[in-house]
Amino acid sequence: MSSNPSCPCNDHVCEFHPVNHDKGCNLCVEDSVRTREIPKCFFLKIRENVDDITDWSFESFANLVSKDVKK
């Protein structure tokens, strides 16, 4: 069970996923910010399936949000 039950990410292999430690979302968010990326859970709020996403950058997220708003 995740230390954050609201985490929608299913990448349990990721060392930063809350199932792999007791620090909740902190490690994931810290790593994402350090690498100028957005955590996967934000993308999952916009799209149900993110398997085809390879660019987790701020810009990629902004483009995805912009497309979603135009729907």
RAGIWO-V394099 format. One record per residue. N is the residue number from 0. RES is the residue in one small letter. PHI is phi in degrees with one decimal (NA if undefined). Layout:
<<N:RES:PHI> <N:RES:PHI>>
This chain:
<<0:m:NA> <1:s:-68.0> <2:s:-73.8> <3:n:-131.9> <4:p:-63.7> <5:s:-88.6> <6:c:-67.6> <7:p:-85.9> <8:c:-73.8> <9:n:-108.4> <10:d:-86.0> <11:h:-71.8> <12:v:-77.2> <13:c:-60.4> <14:e:-63.6> <15:f:-92.1> <16:h:-63.6> <17:p:-57.5> <18:v:-71.8> <19:n:-100.2> <20:h:-165.1> <21:d:-112.4> <22:k:-107.0> <23:g:59.8> <24:c:-84.8> <25:n:-53.5> <26:l:-63.5> <27:c:-64.0> <28:v:-63.8> <29:e:-60.5> <30:d:-65.2> <31:s:-62.2> <32:v:-63.7> <33:r:-61.0> <34:t:-100.0> <35:r:56.5> <36:e:-125.5> <37:i:-106.7> <38:p:-59.2> <39:k:-54.9> <40:c:-60.5> <41:f:-67.4> <42:f:-62.1> <43:l:-69.3> <44:k:-75.2> <45:i:-97.3> <46:r:-130.3> <47:e:-69.8> <48:n:-120.8> <49:v:-116.7> <50:d:-59.2> <51:d:-89.5> <52:i:-84.0> <53:t:-120.3> <54:d:-110.5> <55:w:-100.3> <56:s:-67.9> <57:f:-54.6> <58:e:-65.3> <59:s:-62.4> <60:f:-65.0> <61:a:-60.8> <62:n:-63.5> <63:l:-64.3> <64:v:-62.5> <65:s:-60.7> <66:k:-65.3> <67:d:-66.4> <68:v:-66.3> <69:k:-76.0> <70:k:-68.7>>
